Amino acid sequence: MQNTPATLTETPPIPGTAYVVGGAVRDALLGLPAGDRDWVVVGATPQQMLDAGFLPVGRDFPVFLHPRTHDEYALARTERKTAPGYRGFSVQAEPGVTLEDDLLRRDLTINAMAQDAAGAVIDPCGGQRDLRDQVLRHVSPAFAEDPVRILRLARFAARFGSFTVAPETLALMRGMVAAGEVDALVPERVWQELARGLMENHPRRMFEVLRDCGALARILPEVDALWGVPQRADDHPEVDCGEHQMLVLQAAAALRADLATRWACLMHDLGKATTPAEVLPRHIGHEARSVALGRAVAQRLRVPADCAELAAMVAAEHGNIHRCMEFGAEALLRLLGRCDAVRRPARFAQALLACEADHRGRGGEFAHQPYPQRMRLQAALDAALAVDAGAIARRVQQAGGKATAIAQALQAAREAAIARHLGV
């Protein structure tokens, strides 16, 4: 870890004193690539910022865009809890608010550091120490006033996979859950934080942290219910359904999957938590139950349509995709049809990637085995797409055939193309 971030080279012409704060300071100390810089301005008023040419963008407190660099500049502020949830705050942003006052209202010590124009780091909360020790620790008891901070901490655990949560912070989070603070979160904010955490390198850590503090049972009870549910050890060495789900997520991250694919991985086995006890550890019919549960989650959290639709398709068909090496041309074409693969080949490619992650997310030797199903189904789709649908339609029409005859001829041609291409 570096001792200090690189010295700031561009100080904008503004009233008061500006400091770069938060993630830019943290990431520079960790030696990570520089991203967007956020600034705090001490000793200025909103009118002075406007007079200097800054553009107002903050709705709940004074935030401005630099007219040239477009960096965000927020006036130093303090907050006071006035109502439940993450919106229930009264904000004070006056010239007398100090930099330390502003830093003390932040969530985690590693995010509560600033840097001045000379490159000196201001660290009143021990953020550099916690970066060194790889600890996620709350700055003050005010952490408990904003339930979004639970989600943010879990997301940072997914970004910095080797960091642990300070025991006192975990205890505080559990108290917040018990007090019902998490129940006040709005769906859009929950989805926003989950989506960002899913795209980190260690997404399983987000769900582990949420589960440890009890928040997962409130936010995603369908996922939380998977832990403790057994499955057959012959094809699932990890046995526990919750552990399987986390291994699948990590496999998707290793495959550099996009958000919709990672969401499908998280949703694909929800139905296993509702398998009747008398048939465990087999999970007969879990696919249909997973589709229904996943759709309910998507509706509750207002999940984007592309993520929700892919999740439903993967939940319904992942078993058949896994078994496709046994299929002939007719069965392969039926599978492609159920997945709408000819019309939406890019989405089908996402589904195949999710199924590869599902295969690899089983522990033991499965993590390193090849997944020929992906190549076989992609080849089958390529063969079907190569069929000239327009030429077939014209030929059938010239012979007096109607729409039904065209569809039958096209189906037969695609099946024959798949058979030739795959030698089945």
Secondary structure, 3 states (H helix, E strand, C coil): CCCCCCCCCCCCCCCCEEEEECHHHHHHHCCCCCCCCEEEEECCCHHHHHHCCCEECCCCCCEEECCCCCCEEEECCEEEECCCCCCCEEEECCCCCCHHHHHHCCCEHHHCCEECCCCCEECCCCHHHHHHHCEECECCHHHHHCCHHHHHHHHHHHHCCCCEECHHHHHHHHHHHHCCCHHHCCHHHHHHHHHHHHCCCCHHHHHHHHHHHCHHHHHCHHHHCCCCCECCCCCCCCCEHHHHHHHHHHHHHHCCCCHHHHHHHHHCCHHHHHCCHHHCCCCCCHHHHHHHHHHHHHHHHCCCHHHHHHHHHHHHHHHHHHCHHHCCHHHHHHHHHHCCCCCCHHHHHHHHHHHHHHHHCCCHHHHHCCCHHHHHHHHHHHHHHCCCHHHHHHHHHHCCCCHHHHHHHHHHHHHHHHHHHHCC
